[in-house]
Amino acid sequence: MISPKISVLEIANYLNITAQAVHARIKVQKLKISRNSHAFFLGHETVKKLIDHKDLKQMIIAISVVKGGVGKTTIAENLAIRLALYGLKVLAIDTDPQANLTKGFNLTEQAKKTPILIDAISDRSINPKSCILNVFEGLDLIPSRLDNATMDGCLMINRINLSTIFKSIFANVFNQYDVIIMDCPSTISATVCASMLASNLLIAPLNPDVYSDDGIKLFDKEIINIKEQYNRDLNWKILLNKFDSHAILPKNYIEVMKDEYYSEKLFKSVIRNSRDFTNVKKRKESIFDNFRKSTAKHDIDSLAKEIISLMS
């Protein structure tokens, strides 16, 4: 199992106070604190009491774009972890039959015995709460497996209303979370459409290359189609991913994006190329399991803070 941590110093930086001030608050409130050989660190419940999130609006995020290999699952996984470490209660939903998010959280075996989306949609007698697996304190997962490949057919054959299906089944579940993150497959499908319609923010990862640009343009057209068909405005933003500051194309690409229609849709945060994302997978860990500094941690942290700012 992954074991993500956030240090007292990181919480101090978030609150813009000293580490000593954080320790003082922990002592006064008699909160739990842990220590390893490198730093003092805090759990989700302790952070929740240190950071006041009560005025934040719930955020339901669908991570989707019509192109594979752009890092959707990596972003979904690490963003969910970091938001939970900041004291937000997070639910991740793996809607992809490939189940990469489920694999990323090392829950493949547990998912074999757990109801998934297709089960809850096709059999309304199933309690939606039974679909949930705990990843670590503050973060839960509705897992996936290959069975979800039949979900598009189920939605279409039964003429299920895509605009309400997720909330109608999982309303009581969703109400328990500050953030819901849906990791979508790289297709234009009923499942993806339903995920988009359930969300109040779409994140479209974009690798700065000519091939990904085609995917964003196709994604934009699909959003327009959904808006016309369901009379629903979709709020979406582009996240530059796998960015290499030393390459010529990415630098030029950002300038083009800033000058075009998409400029207002760009996240301020950028996710740079980093081997840390793949290296930790070999050890079945997360990038936040240790306190070593890295561009991967820095960039995901920036994105998490930007998401929190959008919730205020």
C-alpha positions in Angstrom: 0.0 0.0 0.0 1.1 3.5 -0.6 1.9 5.7 2.4 1.8 9.4 1.5 3.0 12.0 4.0 3.0 15.7 4.4 5.5 17.4 6.6 5.0 20.1 9.2 7.1 22.4 7.1 4.9 21.9 4.1 1.8 22.8 6.1 3.6 25.8 7.6 4.4 27.0 4.0 0.8 26.5 3.0 -0.5 28.5 6.0 2.3 31.1 5.6 3.4 30.6 9.2 6.5 29.2 10.9 6.9 25.5 11.6 7.1 26.4 15.3 3.6 28.0 15.0 2.3 24.8 13.5 3.8 22.8 16.3 2.2 25.2 18.8 -1.2 24.7 17.2 -0.8 20.9 17.3 0.1 21.0 21.0 -2.8 23.3 21.9 -5.3 21.2 20.0 -3.7 18.0 21.2 -3.4 16.7 17.6 -1.6 13.6 16.4 1.9 14.1 14.9 4.4 11.5 13.7 8.1 11.5 13.0 10.5 9.5 11.0 14.3 10.0 10.6 13.8 12.9 8.1 10.9 15.0 9.4 7.8 15.5 11.5 4.7 14.6 9.4 1.0 14.8 9.7 -2.0 12.7 8.8 -5.2 13.7 7.0 -7.3 14.2 10.2 -4.6 16.4 11.8 -4.2 18.6 8.7 -8.0 18.9 8.4 -8.1 20.5 11.9 -5.2 22.8 11.0 -6.4 24.1 7.6 -9.9 25.6 7.5 -11.6 24.3 4.4 -15.2 24.7 5.5 -16.0 27.5 3.1 -14.7 25.7 0.0 -17.3 24.6 -2.6 -17.3 20.9 -3.6 -15.3 20.2 -6.8 -16.1 17.3 -9.1 -13.4 16.9 -11.7 -13.3 14.8 -14.8 -9.9 14.2 -16.3 -10.3 13.5 -20.0 -9.0 14.2 -23.5 -9.4 12.4 -26.8 -5.8 11.0 -26.9 -3.9 8.4 -25.0 -0.5 8.7 -23.4 -1.0 12.3 -22.2 -0.8 11.4 -18.5 -4.4 11.5 -17.3 -4.1 8.7 -14.8 -0.8 10.0 -13.4 -2.4 13.4 -12.8 -5.6 11.9 -11.3 -3.6 9.7 -8.9 -1.2 12.3 -7.7 -3.6 15.2 -7.5 -6.0 13.1 -5.5 -3.2 12.1 -3.1 -2.0 15.7 -2.6 -5.5 17.1 -2.0 -6.1 14.5 0.6 -2.8 15.4 2.3 -4.1 19.0 2.5 -7.0 17.8 4.6 -9.7 17.5 1.9 -11.7 14.3 1.7 -11.2 12.9 -1.8 -13.0 10.3 -3.8 -11.2 9.0 -6.9 -13.3 7.2 -9.5 -11.7 4.9 -12.1 -14.0 4.8 -15.1 -11.5 3.2 -17.5 -11.7 -0.5 -18.2 -7.9 -0.6 -18.3 -8.1 0.2 -14.6 -4.7 2.0 -14.5 -5.8 4.2 -11.6 -6.8 1.1 -9.6 -3.4 -0.4 -10.4 -1.7 2.8 -9.4 -3.2 2.6 -5.9 -2.2 -1.1 -5.7 -5.9 -2.2 -5.3 -6.2 -4.6 -8.3 -6.8 -7.6 -6.1 -9.4 -5.9 -3.9 -11.2 -4.6 -7.0 -11.9 -8.2 -8.1 -14.2 -8.6 -5.1 -15.7 -5.1 -5.1 -18.7 -3.8 -7.1 -17.7 -1.3 -9.7 -19.5 1.3 -11.8 -21.1 -1.1 -14.2 -22.4 -3.2 -11.3 -24.0 -0.1 -9.6 -25.5 1.1 -12.9 -26.9 -2.2 -14.0 -28.1 -3.4 -10.6 -29.8 -0.7 -8.5 -30.1 -3.0 -5.6 -26.3 -2.6 -5.0 -25.4 -0.2 -2.2 -23.2 2.5 -3.9 -21.1 2.6 -0.7 -20.1 -1.0 -1.3 -18.1 0.2 -4.4 -15.7 2.2 -2.3 -12.2 1.1 -1.3 -10.0 3.1 1.1 -6.6 4.1 -0.3 -5.3 5.8 2.8 -6.7 8.2 5.3 -8.7 10.9 3.4 -8.7 9.2 0.0 -11.1 6.6 -1.2 -11.5 4.9 -4.6 -14.3 3.5 -6.7 -12.1 1.0 -8.6 -12.4 -0.4 -12.1 -11.7 -3.7 -13.9 -12.3 -5.0 -17.5 -16.0 -5.4 -16.8 -16.4 -1.7 -17.2 -15.9 -2.2 -20.9 -19.6 -3.0 -21.1 -20.7 0.2 -19.5 -21.1 2.2 -22.7 -23.4 -0.5 -24.1 -25.4 -0.6 -20.9 -25.9 3.2 -20.9 -27.0 3.3 -24.5 -29.2 0.2 -24.7 -31.1 1.1 -21.6 -31.4 4.8 -22.7 -30.0 6.0 -19.4 -29.9 9.8 -19.0 -26.2 10.6 -19.2 -26.7 14.0 -17.6 -27.9 12.6 -14.3 -26.8 8.9 -14.0 -23.7 9.5 -11.7 -25.4 11.9 -9.3 -28.7 9.9 -9.2 -26.8 6.7 -8.1 -24.0 8.2 -6.1 -25.6 11.4 -4.7 -25.4 10.2 -1.1 -21.8 9.1 -1.6 -20.7 12.3 -3.4 -22.1 14.4 -0.5 -19.4 12.9 1.8 -16.5 14.3 -0.2 -14.9 17.7 -0.8 -13.4 16.6 -4.1 -14.3 13.8 -6.6 -11.8 13.0 -9.3 -12.9 10.9 -12.3 -10.2 9.3 -14.4 -11.7 8.8 -17.9 -10.7 6.6 -20.8 -9.3 8.2 -24.0 -12.4 8.0 -26.0 -15.6 9.8 -27.0 -18.1 7.6 -25.3 -21.3 7.5 -23.2 -19.2 6.9 -20.1 -17.0 9.9 -20.8 -20.0 12.1 -21.6 -21.7 11.1 -18.4 -18.5 11.8 -16.4 -18.2 15.3 -18.0 -21.9 16.1 -17.3 -21.4 15.1 -13.6 -18.4 17.4 -13.2 -18.0 21.1 -12.6 -14.4 21.1 -13.9 -12.9 19.2 -16.8 -9.1 18.9 -16.9 -7.7 18.2 -20.4 -4.0 17.2 -20.1 -1.9 18.3 -23.1 1.6 17.2 -24.1 3.2 20.1 -25.9 3.5 18.4 -29.3 1.6 18.7 -32.6 -0.2 15.3 -32.1 -1.8 16.3 -28.8 -3.0 19.6 -30.4 -5.3 17.6 -32.6 -6.7 15.8 -29.5 -7.5 19.1 -27.8 -9.3 20.5 -30.9 -11.4 17.3 -31.2 -12.1 17.5 -27.4 -13.2 21.1 -27.8 -15.7 20.1 -30.6 -17.0 17.3 -28.4 -17.6 19.8 -25.6 -19.6 22.0 -28.0 -21.7 19.0 -29.1 -22.4 18.1 -25.4 -23.4 21.7 -24.7 -25.8 21.8 -27.6 -27.3 18.4 -26.9 -27.7 18.7 -23.1 -28.0 22.5 -22.8 -25.1 22.4 -20.3 -22.1 24.7 -20.1 -18.9 22.7 -19.3 -16.1 24.4 -17.5 -12.8 23.0 -18.8 -9.1 23.9 -18.6 -6.0 22.7 -20.3 -3.1 21.4 -18.2 0.3 21.3 -19.9 1.9 18.0 -19.0 5.3 16.2 -19.7 6.8 19.7 -20.2 10.5 19.9 -21.1 11.8 23.4 -20.6 14.9 22.6 -22.5 13.1 21.6 -25.7 12.3 24.2 -28.4 8.8 22.9 -29.3 7.3 23.2 -25.8 8.5 26.8 -25.4 7.1 27.8 -28.8 3.9 25.8 -28.2 3.1 27.7 -25.0 3.5 31.0 -26.8 1.1 29.8 -29.6 -1.4 28.6 -27.0 -1.3 31.9 -25.2 -2.0 33.8 -28.4 -5.0 31.7 -29.4 -8.5 30.9 -28.2 -7.2 28.5 -25.6 -5.1 31.1 -23.7 -7.8 31.7 -21.0 -8.2 27.9 -20.5 -4.6 27.2 -19.5 -3.8 26.3 -15.9 -1.1 28.4 -14.4 0.5 25.2 -13.2 2.6 23.1 -15.6 3.6 19.5 -15.0 7.2 18.9 -16.1 8.8 15.7 -17.3 10.0 13.7 -14.3 11.2 10.1 -14.0 9.9 10.2 -10.4 6.4 9.4 -11.6 7.5 6.1 -13.1 10.3 5.2 -10.7 8.0 5.1 -7.7 5.6 2.8 -9.5 8.4 0.1 -9.6 8.4 0.3 -5.8 4.5 0.4 -5.6 4.8 3.8 -3.8 3.6 7.4 -4.5 5.8 10.4 -5.1 4.7 11.7 -1.7 5.8 8.6 0.3 9.1 10.3 1.0 10.3 13.9 1.7 12.9 14.2 -1.1 12.4 17.3 -3.2 11.5 16.8 -6.8 9.9 18.7 -9.8 7.1 16.1 -9.8 6.1 16.9 -6.2 6.5 20.7 -6.8 4.3 20.6 -9.9 1.5 18.5 -8.4 1.6 20.6 -5.3 1.1 23.7 -7.4 -1.8 22.1 -9.3 -3.4 21.1 -6.0 -3.2 24.6 -4.6 -4.6 26.0 -7.9 -7.5 23.6 -7.6 -8.1 24.6 -4.0 -8.1 28.3 -5.1 -10.8 27.5 -7.7 -13.0 26.0 -4.9 -13.0 29.2 -2.8 
